[in-house]
Structure formats: C-alpha cells, structure tokens
Amino acid sequence: MNVLYLNGPVQNGPFTIAERPGKAAGIRAADALNTLLDTGPVPHLWNTVTLTGDLRHRDAPDRDTVRRQEREERAIAAKYGPGAAPAGGVLTDTAPVVAALALEMTERLLLEGALAVIPAAVHLCARCGHMTGSVAHDCRMCGHQGSRLHTRQLLVWDRSPGTPVLARDDFHAHRARPPGHLLTIAQNVPDRLILSRTRDHGISLAPLGLDGLVLDPRVGVHITVLAAAARSNAAQPVMTVTENAAANVAAYGALFRRHNGTRLRYALHGRIPYDDTTALHRLCEVHRVSPALRELFLTWFLPLCSLHIRAGITAAQLPALLKFWRRAHLARSDTPGSDVLAELRRRVAAGDMRWVMDVRTLSRAIPEFPVTHGFAEEPEGAS
C-alpha cells in the first residue's frame, strides 16, 4: 500500500525527550509502525515556526552571533540523548526541501484560484507591528494592548459556506469509530482563513509579493510530512497526531493534504501518562520487569497502545497494560512465520490497530531490542 507513518511535527520548545517523553509519543508510534512495515528509517519532524521561538531568540544574549536557524538546530539536537539521534535524521518546517515544496504547492493553488493574494483588513500591534489577527486583542509578540486596523496584502483561503475542512476518510483508521467530536470542532472555523503570518522565522512568502510574511505554520506542518514522504517515494503518508493537535491544524491543511498523487491522512493517538516517570519505573519494579522489557514497554508498546486507545491511556490502566504486556512477551515466538508477519503488516498498513490488544498477534510483533537510532549528518535534508 506504500504507507509511511510520520509524526505530526513537534514544537521545538524547551524540553528534552528524556524529560518529557510525552512530546515524543507520535514519533515513537510512527517509528514502531514503520519498523513493523520494514520501511527503513524516516526523519523525525519538528515544528520551528513559533512565536515562542521568535521571542526566545530575541531574548538570547548571543542573538547577534547565533542565527535563528542554528539555534533551532542546536535545540533539536539537544532533545536526543547520546546515541539516540534518529537514523533518518530530522526535518523541520523550514528546511529547503520543505520551503521549495510549499512555494510550489501555494503557487499552484493560486493559479487554480483556490487561494488568493488580496488586500484584507487585519489588526496590527500599535507598538511592534505584529499582525494580531482579524479581531483586536493583546499582542502575543510584545504584550502591548493597543492595535490599529490596517489593510494589507495577505494569502487567504475563502471557502464556500459549508465546505468541509475535514472528513471521515481523512483518517487512517480501519474499522475504528469516526472522531465525530473532532470533525465538528475542525469545522468551526471562519469561512476566510488567513494563511500568512508575521514571524521572524518561517517559509518566506516574499516570492509571492508578500514581503515580511511567512506561511502559516499550521500549513507548514502538513507540507513537512509531504516532503518527507516524497523523499521515501511514499504515496500514502500518515501523520500521527493527537486529537487536540488535529483540531488545531486540520482546517489550515485542508488544501495541502494532496500533491501529485500523494494524499496525507491522520492517525490519531491518545495521550500517554508519562508525566510521573518515577511512578512508571516503580510500577515496573513491583512487577519485576527487567530494564530491557521496561524500555520496550515504555517506548514501543505504550505508543502503539495510544493508537488503539485514542481517548488516552490513564494512569489507572497502566498496571493492567503492564500485565498484558508481560503475557505477550512471554508468549513471543523466536521466529514468526512469514504468513503471520504478512498479515500483521497488512493490518498495520491499513490502519487497523486492534491487533495491539491481541496477545497472540502482539507477541509476534515484539522486536528483540528497543529501536535504536544512529546519528544523522544532514538533519535538514537539503536534497
């Protein structure tokens, strides 16, 4: 089916994967699924176009000697522990290959009339000039409360009333209940969406005549997935994403989920209670789980579970899940038959995650060791 799982780009905030592994749930789930499909290493995707990142760079004492791009690259590298950087490298939403694809897709949509560059009235901060939106509110860039109405050229999508921004077949989930609540939330957006933003960092829209503006990062996260899929010749990229994240970005990516025969879909995963790692380790100690088995439980099984338990795994469920995991591990076969692996891969490719809670099937999917990653020399994937 030429399916490739890729994580929904993670915001490059002040955290490490070791300290806040919940941020990496989508990365771990995609890695586990791709390993089962034997696709080879794929990049981890990171979202760097944020106001927080702009402010962090402006406030840094070395802002005059360290470029914003370099600061982002350093922060991403620091997310991974020694020997844990991904073999497929990392790809950000401003990498050259992503920027080139973004401009190509945007120009095509402009030619087709789906998008337009038109003068539109927006509020600008009276102090710093940051575009605060179509409704006046405090500036998120400098905190100033005053704004002024200004008409300027913007990239917009004017959709006909009632045009859906998200449909059931946008989800890669065989025989799973459609996320009705998410479909309703995603639809609750204005008929006009502004796809250009004021940022210090991002994909510049200057080639379209929009100097000082960048592509909305909610669009950029979709194009990052498409760019990564193109590098792997995958026509069916699937973005692992939480329901909250999908609700936030889906409308802005509606026109950017298809390109040259490639179609992006979402695989929803729930939250994993990684917050209290001490409690998790204590739970494993009580059940006399070895360090290697504990690592597989935390970094492989729970992320896969989160794709089946999309409402989120609760702390109260962890003891039962750990017992189930131990049963599956004890039942593991050293050499699964080729027919068993073929059926498992068919279900994984189809987005059918019910097998995760089947002891017999799960036991034959467990890897011998946790997935490890080698160092990538070219994290940005310029080619």
Disulfide bonds with the S-S distance in Angstrom:
none
